[in-house]
């Protein structure tokens, strides 16, 4: 139960560092502003409004009391005095008091305070008011004798205008602080993003320019260690290439001399057998060099993989190879290496199968290439092993003596260097299915 709840809570939080850091900065600011706002509205603004409304109702009661007092002459324009000195516009009407439909705005502090004070001081059913009919005035009717008093009161008599200023001063600094936080967080997370992009490009085998670490001390240190690791790997690959070039030169020269010497052997059977052995040695040597040669020499380019697959199939000129290709799918990668992978897989299928079916599709940001054949297939428990270098099974596809077990290893290395993956499954043609996933 707690694990599921914890997993649900984690799913609500953003996954990227930038948004997590922004959440850490923004949430306390917003919470503090909300707390200050609540305290202000509860202890100052609402109480001030209540006091102003209570004073207004008290003035209305004073006017009614003065109006009813026989000592005051009603012709002395009592309404004018209250209008001049108290900003209380009152007019008595002899018409029958009509209770109009009340527009109850329960969420409005002005309406709540007026309703409470009028009910306590005037009595329920003896008043009516409207705070929305006029922009700057409040319309109030109060029953009195055979008629009613009609009052028009400025809204600033019952509410403080400082609330808008306060809300403005509360909101603008918060937005300004969050905007400044976003700018600083962008600058702090940019080195991490650059480091991740550089590592991703290097992992795919791309040749990246000189990487310059930046940012905080910890991020800069991680970037320096990555750059050191990258240089050590590149130095190792260059040394390996130089070593392989020497091995290639040293081994090919004796093999060439052996081929020339075979021409002078009079025994044709012996010469033929030795020639086959030399050819097999050359083929094995080529596969070794192909497997260990560096893939970092070729630069990335954008190309149409649909066209590449179609051209590769045409070169075989085999009617038993069928295809279903989605046209115009462009990817960025090393074109020659992708072509080498396709050739390895198609050649491997042609050794053991008669019918081959290739399918190319695109889904979201990935492409899928499937190669199906009707050959004997590979046992399911060998799917992982056949990708190991120099691994050969004793049956099915491992029966070829000329093979050294590097075809699928080379294909797997090339696909993974492009950020993809390669899997083996049972084919609908009862043979082997090779599935290749590549990111667009």
SVG drawing of the C-alpha trace seen along z (x, -y; Angstrom):
<svg xmlns="http://www.w3.org/2000/svg" viewBox="-48 -74 105 108">
<polyline fill="none" stroke="black" stroke-width="0.4" points="0.0,0.0 2.7,-2.5 4.8,-1.5 1.9,-2.2 1.2,-5.5 4.9,-6.5 5.1,-5.6 1.9,-7.7 3.4,-10.7 6.7,-10.3 4.7,-10.2 3.3,-13.7 6.7,-15.3 8.5,-16.4 11.4,-14.2 13.7,-16.9 16.2,-18.5 15.3,-22.0 11.6,-21.7 12.4,-20.0 14.8,-22.8 12.2,-25.4 9.6,-23.6 11.9,-23.8 12.4,-27.6 8.8,-28.5 6.8,-26.5 8.2,-28.2 7.8,-31.7 4.2,-31.0 3.4,-29.4 4.9,-32.4 2.9,-34.8 -0.3,-32.9 0.3,-32.9 1.0,-36.6 -2.1,-37.2 -4.3,-35.1 -3.0,-36.8 -3.5,-40.3 -7.0,-39.6 -8.1,-38.0 -6.4,-40.3 -6.4,-43.6 -8.5,-43.9 -11.6,-42.0 -11.6,-43.5 -11.1,-47.0 -14.1,-46.4 -16.2,-45.2 -15.4,-48.3 -16.2,-50.6 -19.5,-48.8 -20.4,-49.0 -19.7,-52.7 -21.8,-53.2 -24.8,-51.4 -24.3,-53.4 -24.5,-56.6 -27.7,-55.3 -29.2,-54.6 -28.2,-58.1 -29.9,-59.6 -33.1,-57.7 -33.1,-58.7 -32.5,-62.3 -35.3,-62.1 -37.7,-60.8 -36.8,-63.3 -39.5,-66.0 -36.9,-68.5 -35.4,-68.6 -37.4,-70.4 -37.7,-68.1 -37.7,-71.1 -34.2,-72.0 -32.8,-69.6 -31.4,-67.0 -30.6,-64.8 -28.4,-67.6 -26.4,-67.9 -25.7,-64.1 -24.8,-64.2 -22.4,-67.1 -20.6,-66.1 -21.0,-62.3 -21.3,-61.5 -24.6,-59.8 -27.1,-60.4 -30.6,-59.7 -34.0,-60.3 -37.3,-59.3 -40.0,-57.9 -43.7,-57.5 -44.1,-54.5 -44.8,-51.1 -41.6,-49.2 -41.0,-46.4 -38.5,-43.7 -36.8,-43.1 -34.9,-40.0 -31.7,-39.9 -28.5,-39.2 -26.7,-37.1 -23.0,-37.1 -21.9,-34.9 -18.3,-35.1 -18.2,-38.9 -16.9,-40.4 -18.8,-43.6 -22.1,-41.8 -21.5,-39.6 -20.6,-42.5 -23.6,-44.6 -26.0,-41.7 -24.7,-40.9 -24.8,-44.6 -28.1,-45.5 -29.8,-42.4 -28.5,-43.0 -29.3,-46.8 -32.3,-47.2 -33.9,-43.8 -34.5,-41.0 -36.9,-41.9 -36.6,-45.6 -33.8,-46.3 -32.6,-45.5 -29.3,-46.4 -27.5,-45.9 -23.7,-46.2 -23.4,-45.4 -25.9,-47.7 -23.5,-50.6 -19.8,-50.5 -18.9,-53.0 -22.1,-53.1 -24.1,-50.8 -27.9,-51.0 -29.7,-50.4 -33.4,-50.6 -34.6,-50.6 -38.2,-50.4 -39.5,-53.2 -43.1,-54.0 -45.3,-54.1 -42.3,-54.4 -38.6,-53.7 -35.3,-55.5 -33.3,-55.1 -29.6,-55.5 -26.7,-55.7 -23.3,-55.2 -19.8,-55.2 -18.2,-51.8 -15.1,-53.2 -17.1,-53.8 -17.3,-50.1 -14.1,-48.7 -10.4,-49.6 -8.8,-50.2 -5.4,-49.2 -6.2,-45.5 -5.5,-46.0 -2.2,-47.7 -1.4,-45.0 -2.2,-42.3 -0.1,-44.0 2.9,-44.3 2.5,-40.7 2.1,-39.3 4.8,-41.3 7.7,-40.5 6.8,-36.8 6.7,-36.8 9.9,-38.7 11.7,-36.3 10.4,-33.3 11.6,-34.8 15.0,-35.5 15.1,-31.9 14.2,-30.5 17.1,-32.5 19.6,-31.3 18.4,-27.7 18.7,-27.7 22.3,-28.7 22.9,-26.1 21.3,-23.2 22.7,-24.0 26.1,-22.5 24.5,-19.3 22.4,-19.1 25.5,-19.8 27.4,-17.1 24.5,-14.6 24.4,-15.5 28.1,-15.1 28.0,-11.7 25.1,-10.6 26.9,-11.7 30.1,-10.0 28.2,-6.8 26.7,-6.7 30.2,-6.9 30.0,-10.5 33.1,-12.6 32.5,-15.5 34.5,-18.7 36.6,-19.7 34.3,-19.6 34.6,-22.5 33.2,-21.9 31.3,-24.8 29.0,-25.5 29.3,-24.8 32.4,-23.1 30.8,-19.7 29.4,-19.8 32.7,-21.1 34.6,-18.3 32.2,-15.7 32.7,-17.3 36.5,-17.2 36.5,-13.5 34.2,-12.8 36.6,-14.6 39.6,-12.7 37.7,-9.4 36.8,-10.4 40.4,-11.2 41.7,-7.9 39.1,-5.9 40.0,-7.8 43.7,-7.2 43.0,-3.5 41.0,-3.3 43.7,-5.1 46.4,-2.7 44.2,0.2 43.8,-1.0 47.5,-1.5 48.2,1.9 45.6,3.5 47.1,1.8 50.5,3.3 49.0,6.7 47.1,6.5 50.3,5.5 52.4,8.2 49.9,11.0 48.8,10.2 52.4,10.1 53.2,13.8 49.8,14.9 50.5,13.2 53.9,15.0 52.3,18.3 49.8,17.7 52.7,17.1 54.6,20.1 51.5,22.3 51.7,21.6 55.0,23.5 53.7,26.6 53.2,29.4 50.8,31.4 47.4,29.8 45.4,31.5 47.8,30.2 47.9,26.8 44.1,26.6 43.7,27.6 46.4,25.2 44.8,22.4 41.4,23.0 43.1,22.8 44.8,19.6 41.5,18.1 39.8,19.1 42.6,17.5 42.2,14.3 38.5,14.3 38.9,14.8 41.5,12.1 39.2,9.7 36.4,10.4 38.7,9.9 39.8,6.6 36.3,5.6 35.1,6.4 38.0,4.6 38.3,1.6 37.2,-1.7 33.7,-3.0 34.6,-6.5 36.3,-7.4 33.1,-7.8 31.1,-11.0 27.3,-11.2 25.1,-12.3 21.4,-12.5 20.1,-10.0 17.0,-8.2 17.1,-4.7 14.2,-3.6 16.2,-4.3 19.3,-2.6 17.4,0.6 15.8,0.6 19.2,0.1 20.7,2.9 18.0,5.3 18.3,4.4 22.0,5.3 21.2,8.9 18.9,9.4 17.0,12.1 13.3,12.7 12.9,14.5 13.7,11.3 10.5,9.3 10.1,5.9 7.5,3.5 9.0,0.1 7.6,-3.2 9.1,-5.8 11.1,-8.8 12.3,-8.0 15.4,-10.2 17.8,-9.4 21.1,-10.8 23.9,-8.3 26.8,-6.5 25.4,-5.4 28.1,-2.9 27.9,-1.1 24.1,-0.8 24.6,0.7 27.2,3.1 24.7,4.2 22.0,4.9 24.5,6.8 25.6,9.0 22.0,9.8 20.8,10.5 23.9,12.6 23.4,14.6 19.8,15.2 20.6,16.2 23.0,18.9 20.3,20.8 16.9,19.7 15.3,19.4 12.6,16.7 13.4,13.4 11.0,10.6 12.1,7.1 9.7,4.6 10.4,1.0 8.0,-1.1 8.0,-4.3 6.4,-4.8 6.7,-8.1 10.4,-8.9 11.7,-5.4 11.9,-3.2 11.6,0.6 13.3,2.8 12.4,6.5 14.1,9.3 12.2,12.6 13.3,15.8 12.1,19.4 15.4,21.0 16.0,23.4 16.2,20.6 18.1,20.4 17.2,22.0 15.6,19.5 18.2,20.1 20.9,19.0 19.4,15.6 21.7,13.7 24.8,15.9 25.0,15.4 25.7,11.7 28.9,12.5 32.1,12.2 33.5,15.5 30.5,17.5 29.3,20.3 26.6,22.8 27.0,26.4 23.8,26.5 21.6,24.5 23.2,21.2 26.5,22.0 27.3,24.9 29.4,22.9 33.1,23.6 34.1,20.3 32.2,18.3 34.1,17.1 31.0,15.9 31.3,12.2 28.5,11.2 25.8,10.6 28.4,9.1 29.3,6.5 25.7,5.8 24.9,5.4 27.8,3.0 26.8,0.8 23.2,0.6 24.0,-0.1 26.5,-2.8 23.5,-4.6 21.5,-4.5 19.3,-1.6 18.8,2.1 18.7,5.4 16.6,8.4 15.9,12.0 12.5,13.6 10.7,16.5 9.6,15.5 6.1,16.0 7.9,17.8 9.0,20.4 12.6,19.1 14.4,16.3 13.2,12.7 15.7,9.9 14.2,6.7 16.2,3.5 15.2,0.4 16.7,-2.9 16.0,-6.4 15.0,-9.1"/>
</svg>
